[in-house]
Amino acid sequence: MCISTDILKIYHLWHFTSLTKLQLNNNVIEKIERLENLTNLLWLDLSFNNIKVIEGLDTLVKLQDLSLFNNRISVIEKLDALQNLNILSIGNNAIAQLDNVIYLRKFKNLRTLNLAGNPIYDEECYKTFVTTNLPHVVYLDYRLLDEPTREMAITKYQYAIEEILQNEQQEQQAMEAQRINNLELQLHKDAFVEFLNGPQLFNSMFTDDPDADILTLLPGMTALLEPINLNNAFTYKNKMEGLCTQIFDAGLSQHMQRTAEVECFFACYHKAVADNQQRAAQIVADFESSRRQKVVKMKKITDDGLLEDHISICKEELNQLSETLMSLELELVEQLEDIIKDFDRNISEMVVGFIEYNEHHEKQLEIALATLEKVAKNELEEEMPDDVLMLFVDKDTVTNAVSASHDTHLLKIDNREDELLTQINSWSSGLQKTINNEELIRNRKRISEIRSYLSYGKNQLEDMQFSENQQDAS
């Protein structure tokens, strides 16, 4: 379907969500509006306008043919989403840089390209440059690119193309590495242990600690904080990172267990529902077969009393069926409640704590007080900066500085612990809420179906009773 500018003056674009062709040539358009609801477009003609910048086309992922002929465009850009593009006409514009053509290398489906009428068209090497850099293009400026032209282009730009290919390969490798990193990070976030597989938490403890730089200069603190210490392999930093790594590994392991538990739960849940529905369907099918036979027989009964007796029996059977189906549904509800409770208990047991932070504070305070004693006795052999010595006025000053540093570090750890527990509890409660809501909806729907069937059967019997009464009256 193609739509003209005149029609667009009457109707809005978003009314044409199934549109596949669109032509807007009126020399008025200066900016391409975002065409959010025209995602089915295959052909778009925006020629003969005053467009300066390519934009607003990122939703047209199905587009195959795009014409921007005779505009004021100077840069080919922002077409990344149009990977199905087969034909691009962007002639008679203001494209002056040959290197801009390289941008089109990413469009592997592009077969026809029109650049005639741009400043680059007058370049002596225009044809060979485009031919070399866009080997997938078959028609340039609507003329077939022959083999001699291609061979000449390859010979002329051989080294330049090799460099471009190398750069593209490096870029692709970088993108793939970033993609893998993003997937890993997302996995870590799903496990609620992001940034716990390295020194990030340890380093963050010192970020907001005003006395951190001073306290680390105390004699003996270097050995405590060094990540690698040959004399003491279990330094504070090593221990801290080791604890974080343990939590990280446990988090990933528990994420796998939670995922398996969720899958197992839904498998059991759906099997219980399916088995129950199959039993109920068989009961209803058997009852319906018997009911239809009885209805046929009752229609042939001429004795009013006998017919009334049959109708009463059928009503009682309907009530019994209702009780049977309701009992079956109650049985399913109780079964699902047990499954949900087991699931809740298993998930709750997987919620883990974090770490305790005491040892470093005690060791740091011990070093600081020992240093204070040496300062008081004038026995300090190591030279320390003046700002460090200022801490050793008295015991209270040293203790307060170490305690303040300890509180800052402890706050970081507590916050991370709270974040981990909040995330996993939020996930667990959210999942439970979703499961309970879906079960409630299923239960209500099932009860409604039973009542509807019961009502249908009773209405049919009442209609027969009404017909009988009318006959008696007549």
Residue pairs with C-beta under 8 A, 6 or more apart in sequence:
1 16
1 18
1 19
1 20
1 21
2 21
2 22
2 23
2 43
3 16
3 19
3 21
3 22
3 23
4 23
5 23
5 24
5 25
5 26
8 24
13 35
13 37
13 38
14 36
14 37
16 22
16 37
16 38
17 37
17 38
17 39
17 40
18 40
19 38
19 40
19 41
20 40
20 41
20 42
20 43
21 41
21 42
21 43
21 44
22 38
22 41
22 43
22 44
22 45
23 44
23 45
24 45
24 46
24 49
25 45
25 46
25 47
25 48
25 49
26 48
26 49
27 48
27 49
27 50
28 49
28 50
29 46
29 49
29 50
29 51
30 49
30 50
30 51
30 52
31 51
31 53
31 55
31 56
32 46
32 51
32 53
32 54
32 55
32 56
32 57
33 56
34 56
34 59
35 41
35 56
35 57
35 59
35 60
36 59
38 59
38 60
39 59
39 60
39 61
39 62
40 62
41 60
41 62
41 63
42 62
42 63
42 64
42 65
43 63
43 64
43 65
44 57
44 60
44 63
44 65
44 66
44 67
45 67
46 66
46 67
46 68
46 71
47 67
47 68
47 69
47 70
47 71
47 89
48 69
48 70
48 71
49 70
49 71
50 71
50 72
51 68
51 71
51 72
51 73
52 71
52 72
52 73
52 74
53 73
53 75
53 78
54 68
54 73
54 75
54 76
54 77
54 78
54 79
55 78
57 63
57 66
57 78
57 79
57 81
57 82
58 78
58 80
58 81
59 81
60 81
60 82
61 81
61 82
61 83
61 84
62 84
63 82
63 84
63 85
64 84
64 85
64 86
64 87
65 85
65 86
65 87
66 79
66 82
66 85
66 87
66 88
66 89
67 87
67 89
67 90
68 88
68 89
68 90
68 93
69 89
69 90
69 91
69 92
69 93
69 114
70 91
70 92
70 93
70 117
71 92
71 93
72 93
72 94
73 90
73 93
73 94
73 95
74 93
74 94
74 95
74 96
75 95
75 97
75 100
76 90
76 95
76 100
76 101
76 103
76 104
77 103
79 85
79 107
80 106
82 107
83 106
83 107
83 108
83 109
84 109
85 107
85 109
85 110
86 109
86 110
86 111
86 112
87 110
87 111
87 112
87 113
88 104
88 107
88 110
88 112
88 113
88 114
89 112
89 113
89 114
90 113
90 114
90 115
90 118
91 114
91 115
91 116
91 117
91 118
91 121
91 141
92 116
92 117
92 118
93 117
93 118
94 118
94 119
95 115
95 118
95 119
95 120
96 118
96 119
96 120
97 120
98 120
98 123
98 125
98 126
98 129
100 120
101 115
101 120
101 129
101 130
101 133
101 134
102 133
102 164
104 110
104 113
104 133
104 134
105 133
105 134
105 164
105 168
107 136
108 136
109 136
110 134
110 136
110 137
111 136
111 137
111 138
111 139
112 137
112 138
112 139
112 142
113 130
113 134
113 137
113 139
113 140
113 141
114 140
114 141
114 142
115 121
115 126
115 130
115 140
115 141
116 141
120 126
121 141
123 129
125 156
127 140
127 149
127 153
128 149
128 152
128 153
128 156
128 157
129 153
129 157
130 137
130 140
131 137
131 140
131 145
131 149
131 150
131 153
132 153
132 154
132 156
132 157
132 160
132 161
133 157
133 161
133 164
135 150
137 145
138 144
138 145
139 145
154 161
185 194
187 252
187 255
188 194
188 195
188 196
188 197
188 248
188 251
188 252
190 255
191 251
191 252
191 254
191 255
192 251
192 255
192 419
192 420
192 423
192 424
192 427
193 247
193 248
193 251
193 252
193 420
195 201
196 244
196 245
196 247
196 248
196 251
196 416
197 244
197 245
197 248
198 241
198 244
199 227
199 237
199 241
201 240
201 244
201 412
201 413
201 416
202 237
202 240
202 241
202 244
204 412
205 408
205 409
205 412
205 413
206 212
206 409
208 408
208 412
209 405
209 408
209 409
210 404
211 391
211 401
211 404
211 405
212 405
212 408
214 385
214 387
214 388
214 391
214 401
215 221
215 364
215 368
215 391
215 401
215 402
215 405
216 222
216 225
217 384
217 385
217 388
218 364
218 367
218 368
218 371
218 384
218 388
219 367
219 371
219 380
219 382
219 384
220 367
220 370
221 364
221 367
223 229
223 231
223 232
223 235
224 235
224 236
224 237
224 360
224 363
224 364
224 367
225 235
225 236
225 237
226 235
226 237
227 235
227 237
227 238
227 241
228 235
228 238
229 235
229 238
236 359
236 360
236 363
239 359
240 360
243 355
244 355
247 352
247 354
247 355
247 420
250 352
251 352
251 420
254 350
254 352
257 350
258 347
258 350
261 343
261 346
261 347
261 350
262 431
265 339
265 340
265 343
265 435
268 339
269 336
269 339
269 435
272 332
272 335
272 336
272 339
273 332
273 336
273 442
276 328
276 329
276 331
276 332
276 335
279 328
280 325
280 328
280 329
283 321
283 324
283 325
283 328
284 321
284 325
284 453
287 317
287 321
291 314
291 317
291 457
294 310
294 314
295 460
295 464
297 310
298 307
298 310
298 311
298 314
298 464
299 464
301 307
301 310
304 468
304 472
307 464
307 468
308 465
308 468
311 461
311 464
311 465
314 457
314 461
315 458
315 461
318 454
318 457
318 458
318 461
319 454
321 454
322 450
322 451
322 454
325 450
326 447
326 450
329 443
329 446
329 447
329 450
333 439
333 443
336 439
340 432
340 435
340 436
340 439
343 435
344 428
344 432
347 428
347 431
348 428
351 421
351 424
351 425
351 428
353 417
353 421
354 413
354 416
354 417
354 420
354 421
355 413
355 417
357 409
357 410
357 413
360 406
360 409
361 402
361 403
361 406
361 409
361 410
364 402
364 405
364 406
365 399
365 402
365 403
365 406
368 391
368 398
368 399
368 401
368 402
369 395
369 398
369 399
371 380
371 392
371 398
372 392
372 394
372 395
372 398
373 379
374 380
375 389
375 392
376 392
391 397
391 398
391 401
392 398
